[in-house]
């Protein structure tokens, strides 16, 4: 392929712009705030699991408390009914049996009340734990929103810079022969780099280990001949 030395050197500017675009893309993918957001999301998932587990436990404990309270009310009602019969006056033998039942119910009431107190304490503990998790989730949500805002600001900055560079690249490539640009794009897509500059016996910005025979071949080629590296396919632009 033939192209003027000026057009070939212009490829180096295109390559420089592509390198800048690649740097911006890499920076965009590896912003520290993205790691922060990932960590925050992992923490949120952990807290959400805790919230679900505690909510389920609290539901079980509240149902248990309701059952115990119902048992307490039932025993108290039965004891009160027996006491009313005793107070109303009944035969001695029946009163003796009923009094024993009232005493038994009093013991049963005490046991149930102790059980009720224990369940109430568990409910209170779970409610406190659930409240703490809720507060942690609220705090985490605020931190996440702040991190997202920082991420969006960085994205906007990088995208604006990339747009500016891309516009400059479009102008640069439009001024070059289409076949030369097509070759450059094919090489860049295949190897990640389209063109390098040969300065003396070294290439920039990527240094290739070119044999002296290849350097001689490149240097002796006509000025308007587009030369490529035999091993890497890069377009070699001579200074």
C-alpha positions as CSV (number, residue, x, y, z in Angstrom):
1,X,0.0,0.0,0.0
2,X,1.1,3.5,-0.8
3,X,0.5,6.6,1.3
4,X,2.4,9.8,1.7
5,X,4.9,10.2,4.6
6,X,2.7,13.0,6.0
7,X,-0.4,10.7,6.1
8,X,1.6,8.0,7.7
9,X,2.9,10.3,10.4
10,X,-0.7,11.4,10.9
11,X,-1.5,7.9,11.9
12,X,0.7,8.4,14.9
13,X,-1.6,11.1,16.1
14,X,-4.6,8.8,15.6
15,X,-2.8,6.1,17.6
16,X,-2.0,8.6,20.4
17,X,-5.7,9.5,20.5
18,X,-6.7,5.8,20.6
19,X,-4.2,5.2,23.4
20,X,-5.9,8.0,25.3
21,X,-9.3,6.6,24.7
22,X,-8.1,3.1,25.9
23,X,-6.7,4.7,29.0
24,X,-10.0,6.5,29.8
25,X,-11.9,3.3,29.2
26,X,-9.6,1.4,31.6
27,X,-9.9,4.2,34.2
28,X,-13.7,4.1,33.8
29,X,-13.8,0.4,34.5
30,X,-11.4,0.6,37.4
31,X,-12.6,3.6,39.4
32,X,-12.0,3.1,43.1
33,X,-15.6,4.1,43.8
34,X,-16.8,1.1,41.8
35,X,-15.0,-1.2,44.4
36,X,-16.6,0.9,47.1
37,X,-20.0,0.4,45.6
38,X,-19.4,-3.4,45.2
39,X,-18.4,-3.6,48.9
40,X,-21.4,-1.6,50.0
41,X,-23.7,-3.9,48.0
42,X,-22.2,-6.9,49.6
43,X,-22.7,-5.3,53.0
44,X,-26.3,-4.4,52.1
45,X,-27.0,-8.0,51.0
46,X,-25.6,-9.3,54.4
47,X,-27.8,-6.8,56.3
48,X,-30.8,-7.7,54.3
49,X,-30.3,-11.4,55.0
50,X,-30.1,-10.5,58.7
51,X,-33.2,-8.3,58.5
52,X,-35.2,-11.2,56.9
53,X,-34.0,-13.7,59.4
54,X,-34.7,-11.4,62.4
55,X,-38.2,-10.5,61.0
56,X,-39.0,-14.2,60.7
57,X,-37.8,-14.8,64.2
58,X,-39.7,-11.9,65.6
59,X,-42.9,-13.2,63.9
60,X,-42.4,-16.6,65.5
61,X,-41.7,-15.0,68.9
62,X,-44.8,-12.7,68.7
63,X,-47.0,-15.7,67.9
64,X,-45.5,-17.6,70.8
65,X,-46.1,-14.6,73.1
66,X,-49.7,-14.4,71.9
67,X,-50.2,-18.1,72.7
68,X,-48.7,-17.8,76.1
69,X,-50.8,-14.7,76.9
70,X,-53.9,-16.6,75.8
71,X,-53.0,-19.5,78.1
72,X,-52.4,-17.1,81.0
73,X,-55.8,-15.4,80.4
74,X,-57.5,-18.8,80.1
75,X,-56.0,-20.0,83.4
76,X,-56.8,-16.8,85.2
77,X,-60.4,-16.9,83.9
78,X,-60.8,-20.4,85.1
79,X,-59.3,-19.6,88.5
80,X,-61.6,-16.6,88.9
81,X,-64.6,-18.7,88.0
82,X,-63.7,-21.3,90.6
83,X,-63.1,-18.6,93.2
84,X,-66.5,-17.1,92.6
85,X,-68.1,-20.5,93.2
86,X,-66.1,-20.8,96.4
87,X,-67.2,-17.4,97.6
88,X,-70.8,-18.2,96.8
89,X,-70.7,-21.2,99.1
90,X,-70.8,-24.8,98.1
91,X,-70.7,-28.1,99.9
92,X,-67.5,-28.8,101.9
93,X,-66.3,-31.8,99.9
94,X,-66.8,-29.9,96.6
95,X,-65.2,-26.8,98.1
96,X,-62.1,-28.8,99.1
97,X,-61.7,-30.2,95.6
98,X,-62.3,-26.8,94.0
99,X,-59.8,-25.1,96.4
100,X,-57.2,-27.6,95.4
101,X,-57.9,-26.8,91.7
102,X,-57.6,-23.1,92.4
103,X,-54.2,-23.6,94.1
104,X,-53.1,-25.7,91.1
105,X,-54.2,-23.0,88.7
106,X,-52.3,-20.4,90.8
107,X,-49.1,-22.4,90.3
108,X,-49.9,-22.9,86.7
109,X,-50.4,-19.1,86.3
110,X,-47.0,-18.4,87.9
111,X,-45.3,-20.8,85.5
112,X,-47.1,-19.3,82.5
113,X,-46.3,-15.7,83.6
114,X,-42.6,-16.6,83.9
115,X,-42.8,-18.1,80.4
116,X,-44.6,-15.0,79.2
117,X,-41.9,-12.8,80.7
118,X,-39.1,-14.8,79.0
119,X,-40.8,-14.6,75.6
120,X,-41.4,-10.8,76.1
121,X,-37.7,-10.4,76.8
122,X,-36.8,-12.3,73.6
123,X,-39.3,-10.3,71.6
124,X,-37.7,-7.1,72.9
125,X,-34.2,-8.3,72.1
126,X,-35.2,-9.2,68.6
127,X,-36.9,-5.9,68.1
128,X,-33.8,-4.1,69.2
129,X,-31.6,-6.2,66.9
130,X,-34.0,-5.6,64.0
131,X,-34.0,-1.8,64.7
132,X,-30.2,-1.8,64.7
133,X,-30.2,-3.6,61.3
134,X,-32.7,-1.1,60.0
135,X,-30.6,1.8,61.1
136,X,-27.5,0.2,59.5
137,X,-29.4,-0.2,56.3
138,X,-30.5,3.5,56.3
139,X,-26.9,4.6,56.9
140,X,-25.7,2.2,54.2
141,X,-28.3,3.6,51.8
142,X,-27.0,7.1,52.4
143,X,-23.4,6.0,51.8
144,X,-24.4,4.2,48.6
145,X,-26.2,7.3,47.3
146,X,-23.1,9.4,48.0
147,X,-20.9,6.8,46.2
148,X,-23.2,6.6,43.3
149,X,-23.1,10.4,42.9
150,X,-19.3,10.3,43.0
151,X,-19.3,7.5,40.4
152,X,-21.7,9.4,38.1
153,X,-19.5,12.5,38.4
154,X,-16.4,10.5,37.5
155,X,-18.3,8.9,34.6
156,X,-19.4,12.3,33.3
157,X,-15.9,13.7,33.5
158,X,-14.4,10.7,31.7
159,X,-17.1,10.5,29.1
160,X,-16.8,14.2,28.3
161,X,-13.1,13.8,27.9
162,X,-13.6,10.7,25.7
163,X,-16.1,12.5,23.6
164,X,-13.7,15.4,23.0
165,X,-10.9,12.9,22.1
166,X,-13.2,10.9,19.8
167,X,-14.2,14.1,18.0
168,X,-10.5,14.9,17.4
169,X,-9.9,11.4,16.2
170,X,-12.9,11.6,13.8
171,X,-11.4,14.8,12.3
172,X,-8.0,13.2,12.0
173,X,-9.2,10.0,10.3
174,X,-11.4,11.8,7.9
175,X,-8.4,13.7,6.5
176,X,-6.6,10.4,5.8
177,X,-7.0,8.0,2.8
178,X,-9.7,5.5,3.5
179,X,-7.5,2.4,2.6
180,X,-4.8,3.6,5.1
181,X,-7.4,4.1,7.8
182,X,-8.9,0.7,7.1
183,X,-5.5,-1.0,7.4
184,X,-4.8,0.8,10.6
185,X,-8.2,-0.2,12.1
186,X,-7.7,-3.9,11.0
187,X,-4.3,-4.1,12.6
188,X,-5.4,-2.3,15.8
189,X,-8.4,-4.6,16.2
190,X,-6.2,-7.6,15.7
191,X,-3.3,-6.6,17.9
192,X,-4.5,-3.8,20.1
193,X,-2.1,-1.3,18.5
194,X,-2.2,0.1,15.0
195,X,1.0,2.0,14.4
196,X,4.4,2.6,16.0
197,X,7.1,5.1,15.1
198,X,10.6,3.9,14.2
199,X,13.2,6.3,15.7
200,X,16.7,5.1,14.8
201,X,16.6,1.4,15.5
202,X,13.9,1.6,18.2
203,X,10.1,1.8,18.0
204,X,7.9,4.1,20.1
205,X,5.7,4.0,22.2
206,X,6.0,0.2,22.2
207,X,9.5,-1.0,21.8
208,X,9.8,-4.0,19.5
209,X,12.9,-6.2,19.2
210,X,13.3,-5.7,15.5
211,X,16.2,-7.5,13.8
212,X,18.7,-5.3,12.2
213,X,17.8,-6.9,8.9
214,X,14.2,-5.8,9.3
215,X,15.2,-2.3,10.3
216,X,17.3,-2.1,7.2
217,X,14.3,-3.3,5.1
218,X,12.1,-0.7,6.6
219,X,14.6,2.1,6.2
220,X,15.3,1.2,2.5
221,X,11.6,1.0,1.6
222,X,10.2,4.0,-0.5
223,X,9.0,6.9,1.5
224,X,5.4,6.5,0.4
225,X,5.3,2.7,1.0
226,X,3.3,1.6,4.1
227,X,5.6,-0.8,6.0
228,X,4.4,-3.3,8.6
229,X,6.3,-5.3,11.2
230,X,6.8,-8.9,9.9
231,X,6.0,-10.4,13.3
232,X,3.4,-8.1,14.8
233,X,1.7,-6.5,11.7
234,X,2.0,-3.0,13.3
235,X,2.3,-0.2,10.8
236,X,5.9,1.2,11.1
237,X,6.0,4.9,10.6
238,X,9.5,6.2,9.9
239,X,10.8,9.4,11.4
